[in-house]
């Protein structure tokens, strides 16, 4: 098996699980998108883009 592809798959699954947990708990997840911006995504799908220095308060 290709370890790099396995790792990418596990990272993706972890992110999907975090979104499911946020939905179940009425919370949010924070991640960097493909354009390297910080995103706070709420359980209902609403996204808020954060400034880099806002990450200390997330």
C-alpha positions as CSV (number, residue, x, y, z in Angstrom):
1,X,0.0,0.0,0.0
2,X,1.0,3.6,-0.6
3,X,1.6,5.1,2.8
4,X,1.2,8.7,1.6
5,X,-2.3,7.9,0.1
6,X,-3.2,6.1,3.3
7,X,-2.2,9.0,5.4
8,X,-4.2,11.5,3.2
9,X,-7.2,9.2,3.5
10,X,-7.0,9.0,7.3
11,X,-6.7,12.8,7.5
12,X,-9.8,13.2,5.4
13,X,-11.7,10.7,7.4
14,X,-10.7,12.5,10.6
15,X,-12.0,15.8,9.3
16,X,-15.2,14.3,8.2
17,X,-15.6,12.7,11.7
18,X,-15.0,16.1,13.3
19,X,-17.7,17.7,11.2
20,X,-20.1,14.9,12.3
21,X,-19.2,15.4,15.9
22,X,-19.8,19.2,15.6
23,X,-23.2,18.6,14.1
24,X,-24.2,16.2,16.9
25,X,-23.0,18.6,19.5
26,X,-24.2,21.9,17.9
27,X,-20.6,23.1,17.7
28,X,-18.0,24.0,15.0
29,X,-14.7,22.9,13.5
30,X,-11.8,25.1,12.5
31,X,-9.5,24.2,9.6
32,X,-7.4,25.7,6.8
33,X,-8.9,25.5,3.4
34,X,-7.1,24.9,0.1
35,X,-6.3,28.6,-0.2
36,X,-4.6,28.5,3.3
37,X,-7.3,30.5,5.0
38,X,-8.6,29.7,8.5
39,X,-12.3,28.7,8.4
40,X,-14.7,28.2,11.3
41,X,-17.5,25.9,10.0
42,X,-20.6,25.6,12.1
43,X,-22.7,22.5,12.4
44,X,-25.3,23.9,10.0
45,X,-22.7,24.5,7.2
46,X,-22.3,28.2,7.8
47,X,-18.7,29.3,7.3
48,X,-16.8,32.2,8.9
49,X,-13.4,33.1,7.6
50,X,-11.0,34.1,10.4
51,X,-8.0,36.3,10.5
52,X,-4.7,34.6,11.3
53,X,-4.4,36.3,14.6
54,X,-8.0,35.2,15.6
55,X,-6.8,31.6,15.8
56,X,-5.6,32.2,19.4
57,X,-9.2,32.7,20.5
58,X,-10.8,29.7,18.7
